[in-house]
Amino acid sequence: MSFQNIYSKKNLINLIILLIPLNYIAGNLMLNLNIIILIFYVLFLFRLEVFKDKLSIIDKLIVIYFFI
């Protein structure tokens, strides 16, 4: 395995997710920081591609149901 594969974008996301149980033990602040880091990293990595999905009518109904 090369050095670049160890620190790839996908592996970094997996590492952040892997740290969630340890942060749960460390406390609420650490858990909240980990979740915030995960959200910002994914938004930075994928930018607006996450929000460009075409939703079917069933998906829209589910979103509206949980929004209400």
Residue frames as a rotation matrix with the C-alpha (Angstrom) as fourth column:
MET 1
0.590 0.807 0.000 0.00
0.807 -0.590 0.000 0.00
0.000 0.000 -1.000 0.00
SER 2
-0.288 -0.724 0.627 1.46
0.679 -0.616 -0.399 3.34
0.675 0.311 0.669 -0.96
PHE 3
-0.822 -0.138 -0.553 1.61
0.526 -0.560 -0.641 6.41
-0.221 -0.817 0.532 1.24
GLN 4
-0.856 0.515 -0.053 -1.06
-0.493 -0.779 0.387 8.22
0.158 0.358 0.920 -0.78
ASN 5
-0.277 0.792 -0.544 -3.57
-0.001 0.566 0.825 5.40
0.961 0.229 -0.156 -0.43
ILE 6
-0.494 0.054 -0.868 -3.36
0.836 0.302 -0.458 5.48
0.237 -0.952 -0.195 3.37
TYR 7
-0.616 0.198 -0.763 -4.33
0.322 -0.820 -0.473 9.16
-0.719 -0.537 0.441 3.50
SER 8
-0.802 0.412 0.433 -6.94
0.408 -0.150 0.900 9.16
0.436 0.899 -0.048 0.75
LYS 9
-0.643 0.618 0.452 -10.17
-0.643 -0.756 0.119 11.11
0.416 -0.215 0.884 1.13
LYS 10
0.317 0.807 -0.498 -12.26
-0.373 0.589 0.717 7.98
0.872 -0.042 0.488 1.63
ASN 11
-0.054 -0.415 -0.908 -9.95
0.667 0.662 -0.342 6.63
0.743 -0.624 0.241 4.33
LEU 12
-0.935 -0.272 0.227 -10.03
0.048 -0.732 -0.680 9.95
0.351 -0.625 0.697 6.18
ILE 13
-0.153 0.956 0.249 -13.83
-0.804 -0.267 0.532 9.85
0.575 -0.119 0.810 6.29
ASN 14
0.432 0.272 -0.860 -13.66
0.099 0.934 0.345 6.27
0.896 -0.234 0.377 7.56
LEU 15
-0.545 -0.713 -0.440 -11.19
0.580 0.058 -0.813 7.32
0.606 -0.698 0.382 10.25
ILE 16
-0.785 0.318 0.532 -13.47
-0.501 -0.830 -0.243 10.12
0.364 -0.458 0.811 11.44
ILE 17
0.305 0.937 -0.169 -16.40
-0.675 0.338 0.655 7.71
0.671 -0.086 0.736 11.62
LEU 18
0.146 -0.349 -0.926 -14.20
0.385 0.882 -0.272 5.14
0.911 -0.316 0.263 13.37
LEU 19
-0.824 -0.565 0.039 -13.42
0.224 -0.389 -0.894 7.67
0.520 -0.728 0.447 16.13
ILE 20
-0.110 0.873 0.475 -17.10
-0.495 -0.462 0.736 8.18
0.862 -0.154 0.483 17.04
PRO 21
0.658 0.392 -0.642 -17.21
0.316 0.631 0.709 5.43
0.683 -0.669 0.292 19.72
LEU 22
-0.247 -0.822 -0.513 -13.99
0.915 -0.024 -0.402 6.72
0.318 -0.569 0.759 21.30
ASN 23
-0.809 0.006 0.588 -15.34
-0.039 -0.998 -0.042 10.26
0.587 -0.057 0.808 21.28
TYR 24
0.310 0.950 -0.027 -18.53
-0.163 0.081 0.983 8.99
0.937 -0.300 0.180 22.89
ILE 25
0.434 -0.259 -0.863 -16.42
0.826 0.497 0.266 7.69
0.360 -0.828 0.430 25.77
ALA 26
-0.623 -0.781 0.047 -14.40
0.718 -0.594 -0.362 10.93
0.310 -0.192 0.931 25.88
GLY 27
-0.516 0.489 -0.703 -17.50
0.436 -0.557 -0.707 13.05
-0.738 -0.671 0.074 26.31
ASN 28
0.458 0.870 0.182 -20.18
0.670 -0.203 -0.714 15.11
-0.584 0.448 -0.676 24.68
LEU 29
0.522 -0.310 -0.795 -17.87
-0.427 -0.902 0.072 17.90
-0.739 0.301 -0.603 23.53
MET 30
-0.585 -0.809 0.054 -15.55
-0.404 0.349 0.845 15.52
-0.703 0.473 -0.531 21.71
LEU 31
-0.383 0.536 0.753 -18.50
0.699 0.701 -0.143 13.74
-0.604 0.471 -0.643 20.09
ASN 32
0.683 0.670 -0.290 -20.02
0.364 -0.657 -0.661 17.02
-0.633 0.345 -0.692 18.91
LEU 33
0.177 -0.710 -0.681 -16.68
-0.649 -0.605 0.462 18.20
-0.740 0.360 -0.568 17.52
ASN 34
-0.720 -0.438 0.538 -16.22
0.031 0.755 0.655 14.93
-0.693 0.489 -0.530 15.67
ILE 35
0.064 0.835 0.547 -19.66
0.829 0.261 -0.495 15.18
-0.556 0.485 -0.675 14.08
ILE 36
0.746 0.174 -0.642 -19.06
-0.069 -0.940 -0.334 18.82
-0.662 0.293 -0.690 13.09
ILE 37
-0.274 -0.918 -0.286 -15.69
-0.589 -0.075 0.805 17.93
-0.760 0.389 -0.520 11.57
LEU 38
-0.597 0.110 0.794 -17.30
0.473 0.848 0.239 15.07
-0.647 0.519 -0.559 9.65
ILE 39
0.481 0.869 0.116 -20.09
0.657 -0.270 -0.704 17.29
-0.580 0.415 -0.701 8.29
PHE 40
0.632 -0.272 -0.726 -17.76
-0.416 -0.909 -0.021 20.10
-0.654 0.315 -0.687 7.20
TYR 41
-0.487 -0.865 0.120 -15.22
-0.380 0.334 0.863 17.70
-0.786 0.374 -0.492 5.67
VAL 42
-0.364 0.431 0.826 -17.88
0.725 0.687 -0.040 15.92
-0.584 0.585 -0.563 3.61
LEU 43
0.741 0.649 -0.171 -19.41
0.424 -0.650 -0.630 19.23
-0.520 0.394 -0.757 2.50
PHE 44
0.293 -0.724 -0.624 -15.96
-0.615 -0.643 0.456 20.55
-0.732 0.250 -0.634 1.57
LEU 45
-0.614 -0.597 0.515 -15.07
-0.081 0.697 0.712 17.34
-0.785 0.396 -0.477 -0.23
PHE 46
-0.457 0.523 0.720 -18.26
0.836 0.528 0.147 16.91
-0.303 0.669 -0.678 -2.25
ARG 47
-0.986 0.066 -0.154 -19.36
-0.088 -0.986 0.143 20.57
-0.142 0.155 0.978 -2.30
LEU 48
-0.313 0.941 -0.127 -22.84
-0.825 -0.336 -0.454 20.86
-0.470 -0.037 0.882 -3.83
GLU 49
-0.640 0.044 -0.767 -22.82
-0.528 0.700 0.480 17.44
0.558 0.712 -0.425 -5.49
VAL 50
-0.950 0.288 -0.118 -24.62
0.283 0.641 -0.714 16.08
-0.130 -0.712 -0.690 -2.44
PHE 51
-0.376 0.846 -0.377 -27.63
-0.021 -0.415 -0.910 18.31
-0.926 -0.335 0.174 -3.05
LYS 52
-0.509 0.120 -0.853 -27.94
-0.823 -0.358 0.441 17.73
-0.252 0.926 0.281 -6.83
ASP 53
-0.943 0.179 0.281 -29.72
0.207 0.976 0.074 14.40
-0.261 0.128 -0.957 -6.57
LYS 54
-0.550 0.825 -0.125 -33.02
-0.593 -0.281 0.755 14.09
0.588 0.490 0.644 -8.37
LEU 55
-0.839 0.308 0.448 -35.67
-0.290 0.444 -0.848 13.02
-0.460 -0.842 -0.283 -5.90
SER 56
-0.736 0.673 -0.071 -38.63
0.341 0.459 0.820 10.88
0.584 0.580 -0.568 -6.87
ILE 57
-0.038 0.829 0.557 -42.12
-0.421 -0.519 0.744 11.63
0.906 -0.207 0.369 -5.62
ILE 58
0.685 0.259 -0.681 -41.78
0.407 0.638 0.653 9.04
0.604 -0.725 0.332 -2.83
ASP 59
-0.299 -0.877 -0.375 -38.54
0.896 -0.122 -0.427 10.63
0.329 -0.464 0.822 -1.65
LYS 60
-0.688 0.106 0.718 -40.17
-0.079 -0.994 0.072 14.05
0.721 -0.007 0.692 -1.60
LEU 61
0.409 0.911 0.052 -43.11
-0.248 0.057 0.967 12.72
0.878 -0.408 0.250 0.41
ILE 62
0.443 -0.330 -0.834 -40.77
0.794 0.577 0.193 11.14
0.417 -0.747 0.518 2.96
VAL 63
-0.685 -0.719 0.119 -38.82
0.610 -0.655 -0.446 14.40
0.398 -0.233 0.887 3.32
ILE 64
-0.377 0.632 0.677 -42.03
-0.377 -0.772 0.512 16.40
0.846 -0.062 0.530 3.76
TYR 65
0.589 0.623 -0.515 -43.34
0.164 0.532 0.831 13.87
0.791 -0.574 0.211 6.29
PHE 66
0.175 -0.591 -0.787 -40.24
0.964 0.265 0.015 14.11
0.200 -0.762 0.616 8.49
PHE 67
-0.751 -0.398 0.527 -40.00
0.349 -0.917 -0.195 17.88
0.560 0.037 0.827 8.04
ILE 68
0.067 0.866 0.496 -43.50
-0.381 -0.437 0.815 18.30
0.922 -0.244 0.301 9.44
